[in-house]
Amino acid sequence: MPQSLIEGGALGGLLAFRSESLDRASSDLGRNAVSLALTVNAQGALGQDLLGQSLLSTPPSGFSPAVFTVGAPEVRADSRNPSTSPTVTAAFTTPIPFNGNFYTDLVASDYQLTADGSNVTLTRLTDNRQWTAADLAALDVQLQSEPQGFTLTASGQLPAGASYLVQPTRDAARRIAVNPAMLADPRLVPTAAPIRTAAGTANTGAAAISPGSVGPGYEVLGAVLPLTVVYDNGQLRNFPAGTRVSIDGGPPQLIAGVASGVPYSSGASITLVGANNAIPPTGISFSISGLPNNGDSFVLARNTGATTDGRNALVLGQLQTFDTMSGKTASFQESYAQLVSENGSKTRQLQVSVQAQKALLKQAQDSRDSLSGVNLDEEAANLIRYQQAYQAAAKALEIASSLFNTILQMAAR
């Protein structure tokens, strides 16, 4: 039943509260929950647990980087859909890496997916923004330039008249949960980094190598570890042939052979590019600072005995203040603070509205009572007046009776 058919009254107020406040707050809170789960899980995949397991493990099947489970977006088919309508499912897109951080593009809104036989249209219900394409595959391509944080797939062609309600974040806050395996065994939490670095023990220069870090796609580089990089006349050499190296996020350089090198610059970020096309490139990153001498070496290797390594735990903690939401424009704290502020403002607005309505109600009641109600002071005055009139009438009757008796007595004589 359309909400417009029920206006006013307790039921109308409840429906208005649901559509204007509750649904929006639920979607906002769900967006926070999903973004938290996706970004923490993405960073968890770049870590190593206390059992020494990471994506570099062979095989990595024992490694469980997902700290949270959150489920998939809900898609509800209209009950009036044609019988040939396929099943439509949605999935959250992988968080996007950016400068050592991850972010999502989720919007706190429901969406309506419709088909007219020729095209499919996705409508964002909060502002009626629409995207139209020939099919869902083409729609997903179109959304790459304006991502919404999820993708849609169908088990077949959508017929004319088919309609689906897509709710990416509406009830997500109720579905988020901690990985039960990690609750049972905290050693599975990926708190360490999967690589370590060291300067050669025979080095004669004054250069140091950073602890190193990894980014999405780094796991394909497991075959090149351990790797010993050697400084030689202003170049860093000994990278395996076929690897790609990026300096300070620049375009990757393909290494032709171990004799090939990349220019050395103190403090520059050096990245062995992994299996992705991220911009800037990601993989295994490190930096060397200082003044090395020819022949000085620097080692990158898999992390072993990492019981005191909490590098990935520190990054997980920093996600609290990183811009992880709304296309890297807001942090969890900022988004949640905005949610609390909006609901507090709405609550105060409704409180003022209730007070105003109570004042109007009292004014209407006073106006009615002045016309048709009972004024106790006025009625008391009327009673006194009626009492006095009754007493006067009784006195007149008493005098008349006395006169009548006197006349009768005179007539009897």
MIVEXTI-545621 format. One record per residue (C-alpha): z, x, y; chain; residue in one letter. Coordinates in Angstrom, 1 decimal, decimal comma, padded with zeros to 4 digits, always signed. Layout:
MIVEXTI-545621
+--------+--------+--------+---+---+
|     up |   east |  north | c | r |
+--------+--------+--------+---+---+
|      Z |      X |      Y | A | a |
...
+--------+--------+--------+---+---+
end
This chain:
MIVEXTI-545621
+--------+--------+--------+---+---+
|     up |   east |  north | c | r |
+--------+--------+--------+---+---+
| +000,0 | +000,0 | +000,0 | A | m |
| -001,0 | +001,5 | +003,4 | A | p |
| +002,0 | +002,4 | +005,5 | A | q |
| +000,4 | +000,5 | +008,5 | A | s |
| +001,1 | -002,8 | +006,7 | A | l |
| +004,9 | -002,2 | +007,0 | A | i |
| +006,1 | -001,7 | +010,6 | A | e |
| +009,7 | -001,8 | +011,8 | A | g |
| +012,8 | -002,6 | +009,8 | A | g |
| +014,7 | -000,4 | +007,4 | A | a |
| +011,7 | -000,1 | +005,0 | A | l |
| +009,3 | +000,8 | +007,9 | A | g |
| +011,8 | +003,4 | +009,1 | A | g |
| +012,1 | +005,0 | +005,7 | A | l |
| +008,4 | +005,2 | +005,3 | A | l |
| +008,0 | +006,7 | +008,8 | A | a |
| +010,7 | +009,3 | +008,0 | A | f |
| +008,8 | +010,3 | +004,8 | A | r |
| +005,4 | +010,7 | +006,4 | A | s |
| +006,5 | +012,2 | +009,7 | A | e |
| +009,4 | +014,4 | +008,6 | A | s |
| +010,2 | +014,7 | +004,9 | A | l |
| +006,7 | +015,5 | +003,7 | A | d |
| +006,1 | +018,1 | +006,4 | A | r |
| +009,5 | +019,8 | +005,8 | A | a |
| +008,8 | +019,8 | +002,0 | A | s |
| +005,4 | +021,4 | +002,5 | A | s |
| +006,8 | +024,0 | +004,9 | A | d |
| +009,7 | +024,9 | +002,6 | A | l |
| +007,3 | +025,0 | -000,3 | A | g |
| +005,0 | +027,4 | +001,6 | A | r |
| +007,9 | +029,8 | +002,1 | A | n |
| +008,8 | +029,6 | -001,6 | A | a |
| +005,2 | +030,2 | -002,8 | A | v |
| +004,6 | +033,1 | -000,3 | A | s |
| +007,9 | +034,7 | -001,4 | A | l |
| +007,1 | +034,4 | -005,0 | A | a |
| +003,5 | +035,7 | -004,7 | A | l |
| +004,2 | +038,6 | -002,4 | A | t |
| +007,3 | +039,8 | -004,4 | A | v |
| +005,4 | +039,5 | -007,6 | A | n |
| +002,5 | +041,5 | -006,1 | A | a |
| +004,8 | +044,2 | -005,0 | A | q |
| +006,6 | +044,1 | -008,4 | A | g |
| +003,3 | +044,9 | -010,1 | A | a |
| +003,4 | +048,2 | -008,1 | A | l |
| +006,7 | +049,2 | -009,6 | A | g |
| +008,3 | +050,5 | -012,8 | A | q |
| +011,3 | +049,1 | -014,6 | A | d |
| +014,3 | +051,1 | -016,0 | A | l |
| +012,7 | +051,2 | -019,4 | A | l |
| +009,9 | +053,3 | -017,9 | A | g |
| +007,3 | +050,5 | -018,2 | A | q |
| +004,6 | +050,0 | -015,5 | A | s |
| +000,9 | +049,1 | -015,3 | A | l |
| +000,4 | +052,7 | -016,3 | A | l |
| +002,1 | +052,1 | -019,7 | A | s |
| -000,1 | +052,2 | -022,8 | A | t |
| -000,3 | +049,4 | -023,5 | A | p |
| +001,3 | +047,7 | -020,5 | A | p |
| +002,1 | +044,5 | -022,5 | A | s |
| +005,8 | +045,1 | -022,3 | A | g |
| +005,8 | +045,3 | -018,5 | A | f |
| +006,6 | +042,0 | -016,7 | A | s |
| +006,2 | +042,5 | -013,0 | A | p |
| +006,6 | +038,8 | -012,1 | A | a |
| +010,0 | +038,4 | -010,5 | A | v |
| +009,5 | +034,7 | -009,8 | A | f |
| +007,6 | +031,9 | -011,4 | A | t |
| +006,3 | +029,1 | -009,2 | A | v |
| +003,6 | +027,2 | -011,1 | A | g |
| +000,2 | +026,2 | -009,8 | A | a |
| -000,7 | +023,8 | -006,9 | A | p |
| -000,7 | +020,1 | -007,9 | A | e |
| -004,0 | +018,2 | -008,0 | A | v |
| -003,7 | +014,4 | -008,4 | A | r |
| -006,8 | +012,4 | -009,3 | A | a |
| -007,3 | +009,0 | -007,6 | A | d |
| -006,7 | +006,2 | -010,1 | A | s |
| -009,9 | +004,5 | -009,0 | A | r |
| -012,1 | +007,6 | -009,8 | A | n |
| -015,2 | +007,0 | -011,9 | A | p |
| -014,7 | +007,4 | -015,7 | A | s |
| -016,9 | +010,5 | -015,7 | A | t |
| -014,7 | +012,3 | -013,2 | A | s |
| -013,8 | +015,8 | -014,4 | A | p |
| -010,4 | +017,5 | -014,3 | A | t |
| -009,8 | +019,5 | -011,1 | A | v |
| -007,3 | +022,4 | -011,1 | A | t |
| -006,1 | +024,7 | -008,3 | A | a |
| -004,8 | +028,2 | -008,4 | A | a |
| -003,1 | +030,3 | -005,7 | A | f |
| -005,1 | +033,3 | -004,5 | A | t |
| -003,8 | +036,8 | -005,0 | A | t |
| -001,9 | +038,0 | -001,9 | A | p |
| -004,0 | +040,3 | +000,2 | A | i |
| -002,9 | +044,0 | +000,6 | A | p |
| -002,7 | +045,3 | +004,2 | A | f |
| -001,1 | +048,5 | +005,4 | A | n |
| +001,3 | +048,8 | +002,5 | A | g |
| +002,2 | +045,1 | +002,7 | A | n |
| +001,0 | +041,8 | +001,2 | A | f |
| +000,3 | +038,5 | +002,9 | A | y |
| -000,8 | +034,9 | +002,1 | A | t |
| -002,9 | +032,4 | +003,9 | A | d |
| -001,2 | +029,2 | +002,8 | A | l |
| -001,0 | +026,3 | +005,2 | A | v |
| +001,8 | +023,6 | +005,0 | A | a |
| -000,6 | +020,7 | +004,4 | A | s |
| -002,0 | +018,5 | +001,7 | A | d |
| -005,8 | +018,3 | +001,2 | A | y |
| -008,2 | +015,6 | +000,2 | A | q |
| -011,1 | +016,5 | -002,0 | A | l |
| -014,0 | +014,0 | -002,2 | A | t |
| -017,5 | +013,8 | -003,5 | A | a |
| -020,5 | +011,7 | -002,5 | A | d |
| -022,9 | +012,7 | -005,2 | A | g |
| -024,6 | +015,4 | -003,1 | A | s |
| -021,7 | +017,4 | -001,6 | A | n |
| -018,0 | +017,9 | -002,0 | A | v |
| -015,7 | +017,8 | +001,0 | A | t |
| -012,3 | +019,3 | +001,4 | A | l |
| -010,2 | +017,8 | +004,2 | A | t |
| -006,9 | +019,3 | +005,5 | A | r |
| -004,8 | +016,3 | +006,2 | A | l |
| -002,6 | +017,7 | +008,9 | A | t |
| -005,5 | +018,1 | +011,4 | A | d |
| -008,5 | +016,7 | +009,5 | A | n |
| -010,3 | +020,0 | +009,4 | A | r |
| -013,2 | +019,7 | +006,9 | A | q |
| -015,3 | +022,0 | +004,7 | A | w |
| -018,4 | +020,7 | +003,0 | A | t |
| -020,5 | +022,4 | +000,3 | A | a |
| -022,8 | +021,6 | -002,6 | A | a |
| -020,1 | +022,2 | -005,3 | A | d |
| -016,7 | +023,8 | -005,7 | A | l |
| -018,0 | +027,3 | -006,3 | A | a |
| -019,9 | +027,1 | -003,0 | A | a |
| -016,8 | +025,6 | -001,3 | A | l |
| -014,7 | +028,6 | -002,4 | A | d |
| -017,3 | +031,0 | -001,0 | A | v |
| -017,2 | +029,1 | +002,3 | A | q |
| -013,4 | +029,3 | +002,4 | A | l |
| -013,4 | +033,0 | +002,1 | A | q |
| -014,1 | +033,2 | +005,9 | A | s |
| -011,2 | +030,7 | +006,5 | A | e |
| -008,9 | +031,1 | +003,5 | A | p |
| -006,3 | +028,4 | +002,7 | A | q |
| -004,4 | +030,3 | +000,0 | A | g |
| -005,8 | +028,6 | -003,1 | A | f |
| -009,0 | +028,0 | -005,1 | A | t |
| -010,4 | +024,9 | -006,8 | A | l |
| -012,2 | +024,6 | -010,1 | A | t |
| -013,5 | +021,6 | -012,0 | A | a |
| -014,3 | +021,0 | -015,7 | A | s |
| -017,6 | +019,4 | -014,7 | A | g |
| -019,7 | +017,9 | -011,9 | A | q |
| -017,9 | +015,7 | -009,5 | A | l |
| -019,5 | +012,2 | -009,4 | A | p |
| -019,9 | +010,1 | -006,3 | A | a |
| -016,7 | +008,4 | -005,3 | A | g |
| -014,4 | +010,9 | -007,0 | A | a |
| -011,3 | +011,8 | -004,9 | A | s |
| -008,4 | +014,1 | -005,5 | A | y |
| -005,2 | +014,9 | -003,6 | A | l |
| -004,4 | +018,6 | -003,5 | A | v |
| -000,8 | +019,6 | -002,8 | A | q |
| -000,5 | +023,4 | -002,8 | A | p |
| +003,1 | +023,6 | -001,5 | A | t |
| +004,6 | +020,1 | -001,4 | A | r |
| +007,1 | +020,5 | -004,3 | A | d |
| +006,9 | +024,2 | -004,8 | A | a |
| +010,4 | +024,8 | -003,5 | A | a |
| +011,7 | +022,8 | -006,5 | A | r |
| +009,5 | +024,7 | -009,0 | A | r |
| +010,3 | +028,3 | -008,0 | A | i |
| +012,5 | +030,2 | -010,5 | A | a |
| +013,5 | +033,7 | -011,4 | A | v |
| +011,9 | +035,3 | -014,4 | A | n |
| +014,3 | +034,4 | -017,3 | A | p |
| +013,6 | +037,7 | -019,0 | A | a |
| +014,9 | +039,6 | -015,9 | A | m |
| +018,0 | +037,3 | -015,8 | A | l |
| +018,7 | +038,2 | -019,4 | A | a |
| +017,9 | +042,0 | -019,0 | A | d |
| +018,1 | +043,3 | -015,4 | A | p |
| +016,6 | +046,6 | -016,6 | A | r |
| +013,2 | +044,8 | -016,5 | A | l |
| +013,3 | +044,5 | -012,6 | A | v |
| +010,6 | +046,9 | -011,3 | A | p |
| +012,8 | +048,8 | -008,9 | A | t |
| +011,2 | +052,3 | -009,3 | A | a |
| +007,8 | +053,7 | -008,3 | A | a |
| +005,4 | +054,5 | -011,2 | A | p |
| +004,5 | +058,0 | -009,9 | A | i |
| +006,3 | +061,0 | -008,7 | A | r |
| +005,2 | +064,2 | -006,8 | A | t |
| +006,3 | +067,8 | -006,6 | A | a |
| +005,3 | +071,0 | -004,9 | A | a |
| +004,3 | +073,9 | -007,1 | A | g |
| +007,2 | +076,2 | -008,0 | A | t |
| +005,1 | +079,2 | -007,1 | A | a |
| +004,0 | +078,0 | -003,7 | A | n |
| +004,3 | +080,5 | -000,9 | A | t |
| +003,5 | +078,3 | +002,1 | A | g |
| +005,6 | +076,0 | +004,1 | A | a |
| +004,2 | +072,6 | +003,1 | A | a |
| +005,8 | +069,6 | +001,4 | A | a |
| +004,3 | +066,6 | -000,4 | A | i |
| +005,6 | +063,0 | +000,2 | A | s |
| +007,1 | +061,0 | -002,7 | A | p |
| +003,9 | +059,1 | -003,0 | A | g |
| +003,1 | +055,4 | -003,4 | A | s |
| +000,7 | +053,1 | -005,2 | A | v |
| -001,4 | +050,1 | -004,2 | A | g |
| -003,4 | +047,4 | -006,0 | A | p |
| -005,8 | +048,8 | -008,6 | A | g |
| -003,9 | +052,0 | -009,0 | A | y |
| -003,5 | +051,5 | -012,8 | A | e |
| -007,1 | +052,6 | -013,5 | A | v |
| -006,2 | +056,1 | -012,3 | A | l |
| -003,7 | +056,7 | -015,1 | A | g |
| -006,3 | +058,8 | -016,9 | A | a |
| -006,3 | +061,4 | -014,1 | A | v |
| -002,5 | +061,9 | -014,2 | A | l |
| -001,0 | +064,4 | -014,1 | A | p |
| -003,1 | +065,8 | -011,3 | A | l |
| -002,6 | +069,1 | -009,6 | A | t |
| -004,2 | +069,4 | -006,1 | A | v |
| -004,7 | +072,9 | -004,8 | A | v |
| -005,0 | +074,1 | -001,2 | A | y |
| -007,9 | +076,5 | -000,6 | A | d |
| -009,2 | +077,6 | +002,8 | A | n |
| -008,5 | +074,3 | +004,7 | A | g |
| -009,6 | +072,1 | +001,8 | A | q |
| -007,7 | +070,2 | -000,9 | A | l |
| -009,5 | +070,7 | -004,2 | A | r |
| -009,2 | +070,1 | -007,9 | A | n |
| -009,7 | +066,3 | -007,8 | A | f |
| -011,5 | +065,1 | -011,0 | A | p |
| -015,2 | +064,5 | -010,7 | A | a |
| -016,1 | +060,9 | -010,1 | A | g |
| -012,9 | +060,0 | -008,3 | A | t |
| -013,0 | +058,6 | -004,8 | A | r |
| -010,7 | +059,9 | -002,0 | A | v |
| -009,9 | +058,2 | +001,3 | A | s |
| -008,3 | +060,0 | +004,2 | A | i |
| -006,2 | +057,9 | +006,6 | A | d |
| -007,8 | +054,7 | +005,3 | A | g |
| -011,3 | +055,9 | +006,1 | A | g |
| -014,4 | +055,3 | +003,9 | A | p |
| -013,9 | +056,7 | +000,4 | A | p |
| -015,5 | +060,1 | -000,4 | A | q |
| -016,9 | +060,5 | -003,9 | A | l |
| -015,8 | +063,8 | -005,6 | A | i |
| -018,7 | +065,5 | -007,2 | A | a |
| -016,6 | +068,1 | -009,1 | A | g |
| -013,3 | +069,9 | -009,1 | A | v |
| -014,7 | +072,5 | -006,7 | A | a |
| -015,4 | +069,7 | -004,2 | A | s |
| -012,6 | +069,1 | -001,7 | A | g |
| -011,5 | +067,1 | +001,2 | A | v |
| -010,4 | +068,5 | +004,6 | A | p |
| -006,7 | +069,2 | +004,9 | A | y |
| -004,9 | +067,7 | +007,8 | A | s |
| -001,1 | +068,0 | +008,0 | A | s |
| +000,5 | +064,6 | +007,5 | A | g |
| -002,7 | +062,7 | +006,8 | A | a |
| -002,6 | +060,0 | +004,2 | A | s |
| -004,6 | +060,8 | +001,1 | A | i |
| -005,6 | +058,0 | -001,2 | A | t |
| -007,1 | +058,2 | -004,7 | A | l |
| -009,0 | +054,9 | -004,6 | A | v |
| -008,3 | +052,4 | -007,5 | A | g |
| -010,2 | +049,5 | -008,9 | A | a |
| -010,6 | +047,3 | -005,8 | A | n |
| -012,5 | +047,0 | -002,6 | A | n |
| -009,5 | +046,6 | -000,3 | A | a |
| -009,8 | +047,7 | +003,3 | A | i |
| -008,1 | +050,1 | +003,9 | A | p |
| -008,6 | +051,4 | +000,4 | A | p |
| -005,6 | +051,4 | -002,0 | A | t |
| -004,7 | +053,3 | -005,2 | A | g |
| -002,4 | +056,3 | -005,4 | A | i |
| -001,4 | +057,6 | -001,9 | A | s |
| +000,4 | +060,7 | -000,8 | A | f |
| +000,5 | +063,1 | +002,2 | A | s |
| +001,1 | +066,8 | +002,6 | A | i |
| +002,7 | +068,2 | +005,7 | A | s |
| +003,2 | +071,7 | +006,9 | A | g |
| +001,3 | +075,0 | +006,6 | A | l |
| +000,3 | +075,7 | +003,0 | A | p |
| -001,1 | +079,0 | +001,8 | A | n |
| -004,2 | +079,4 | -000,3 | A | n |
| -003,4 | +078,7 | -004,0 | A | g |
| -000,4 | +076,4 | -003,2 | A | d |
| -000,4 | +073,4 | -005,6 | A | s |
| +000,9 | +069,9 | -005,5 | A | f |
| +001,5 | +067,7 | -008,5 | A | v |
| +001,1 | +064,0 | -009,0 | A | l |
| +002,4 | +062,6 | -012,3 | A | a |
| +003,7 | +059,5 | -014,0 | A | r |
| +007,4 | +058,8 | -013,2 | A | n |
| +009,8 | +059,6 | -016,0 | A | t |
| +013,6 | +059,5 | -016,1 | A | g |
| +013,5 | +057,3 | -013,0 | A | a |
| +017,0 | +055,9 | -013,3 | A | t |
| +017,9 | +057,0 | -009,8 | A | t |
| +014,6 | +055,9 | -008,2 | A | d |
| +014,8 | +052,8 | -006,0 | A | g |
| +011,6 | +053,2 | -004,0 | A | r |
| +010,0 | +049,9 | -005,0 | A | n |
| +013,3 | +048,1 | -004,6 | A | a |
| +013,4 | +049,3 | -001,0 | A | l |
| +009,9 | +047,9 | -000,4 | A | v |
| +010,8 | +044,6 | -002,0 | A | l |
| +013,7 | +044,4 | +000,4 | A | g |
| +011,5 | +045,1 | +003,4 | A | q |
| +009,3 | +042,1 | +002,6 | A | l |
| +012,0 | +040,1 | +004,3 | A | q |
| +010,8 | +041,3 | +007,7 | A | t |
| +007,2 | +042,1 | +007,0 | A | f |
| +004,5 | +039,7 | +008,2 | A | d |
| +003,8 | +038,1 | +004,8 | A | t |
| +002,7 | +034,6 | +005,8 | A | m |
| +000,1 | +032,7 | +007,8 | A | s |
| -002,5 | +035,4 | +007,6 | A | g |
| +000,0 | +038,3 | +008,4 | A | k |
| +001,3 | +036,6 | +011,6 | A | t |
| +004,8 | +035,6 | +010,5 | A | a |
| +007,6 | +036,8 | +008,3 | A | s |
| +009,8 | +034,8 | +005,9 | A | f |
| +012,6 | +034,8 | +008,5 | A | q |
| +010,3 | +033,6 | +011,3 | A | e |
| +008,7 | +030,9 | +009,3 | A | s |
| +012,0 | +029,6 | +008,0 | A | y |
| +013,5 | +029,8 | +011,5 | A | a |
| +010,6 | +027,7 | +012,8 | A | q |
| +011,2 | +025,1 | +010,1 | A | l |
| +014,9 | +024,8 | +010,9 | A | v |
| +014,1 | +024,6 | +014,7 | A | s |
| +011,5 | +021,9 | +014,2 | A | e |
| +013,7 | +019,8 | +012,0 | A | n |
| +016,7 | +020,3 | +014,3 | A | g |
| +014,6 | +019,2 | +017,3 | A | s |
| +013,3 | +016,2 | +015,4 | A | k |
| +016,9 | +015,3 | +014,3 | A | t |
| +018,1 | +015,5 | +018,0 | A | r |
| +015,1 | +013,4 | +019,1 | A | q |
| +015,9 | +010,7 | +016,6 | A | l |
| +019,6 | +010,7 | +017,6 | A | q |
| +018,7 | +010,2 | +021,2 | A | v |
| +016,3 | +007,4 | +020,1 | A | s |
| +019,0 | +005,7 | +018,1 | A | v |
| +021,4 | +005,8 | +021,1 | A | q |
| +018,7 | +004,3 | +023,3 | A | a |
| +018,0 | +001,6 | +020,8 | A | q |
| +021,7 | +000,8 | +020,6 | A | k |
| +021,9 | +000,5 | +024,4 | A | a |
| +018,9 | -001,9 | +024,4 | A | l |
| +020,5 | -003,9 | +021,6 | A | l |
| +023,7 | -004,3 | +023,5 | A | k |
| +021,9 | -005,2 | +026,7 | A | q |
| +020,0 | -007,9 | +024,8 | A | a |
| +023,1 | -009,3 | +023,2 | A | q |
| +024,9 | -009,4 | +026,6 | A | d |
| +021,9 | -011,3 | +028,1 | A | s |
| +022,0 | -013,8 | +025,2 | A | r |
| +025,7 | -014,3 | +025,5 | A | d |
| +025,5 | -014,9 | +029,2 | A | s |
| +023,2 | -017,9 | +028,5 | A | l |
| +024,3 | -019,3 | +025,2 | A | s |
| +027,5 | -017,6 | +024,3 | A | g |
| +031,2 | -018,6 | +024,9 | A | v |
| +033,0 | -017,1 | +027,9 | A | n |
| +036,7 | -017,2 | +027,1 | A | l |
| +037,9 | -017,0 | +030,7 | A | d |
| +035,6 | -019,8 | +031,8 | A | e |
| +036,7 | -022,0 | +028,8 | A | e |
| +040,4 | -021,4 | +029,6 | A | a |
| +039,8 | -022,5 | +033,2 | A | a |
| +038,1 | -025,6 | +032,0 | A | n |
| +041,0 | -026,4 | +029,7 | A | l |
| +043,5 | -026,1 | +032,6 | A | i |
| +041,3 | -028,4 | +034,7 | A | r |
| +041,0 | -030,9 | +031,9 | A | y |
| +044,7 | -030,8 | +031,3 | A | q |
| +045,4 | -031,4 | +035,0 | A | q |
| +042,9 | -034,3 | +035,0 | A | a |
| +044,6 | -035,8 | +031,9 | A | y |
| +048,0 | -035,5 | +033,5 | A | q |
| +046,8 | -037,2 | +036,7 | A | a |
| +045,2 | -040,0 | +034,7 | A | a |
| +048,4 | -040,5 | +032,7 | A | a |
| +050,4 | -040,7 | +036,0 | A | k |
| +048,0 | -043,3 | +037,3 | A | a |
| +048,5 | -045,4 | +034,2 | A | l |
| +052,2 | -045,0 | +034,4 | A | e |
| +052,2 | -046,3 | +038,1 | A | i |
| +049,8 | -049,2 | +037,2 | A | a |
| +052,1 | -050,2 | +034,3 | A | s |
| +055,1 | -050,1 | +036,6 | A | s |
| +053,3 | -052,3 | +039,2 | A | l |
| +052,2 | -054,7 | +036,5 | A | f |
| +055,7 | -055,1 | +035,2 | A | n |
| +057,0 | -055,7 | +038,8 | A | t |
| +054,4 | -058,5 | +039,3 | A | i |
| +055,4 | -060,2 | +036,1 | A | l |
| +059,0 | -060,2 | +037,1 | A | q |
| +058,2 | -061,7 | +040,5 | A | m |
| +056,1 | -064,4 | +038,9 | A | a |
| +058,9 | -065,3 | +036,5 | A | a |
| +061,3 | -066,1 | +039,3 | A | r |
+--------+--------+--------+---+---+
end
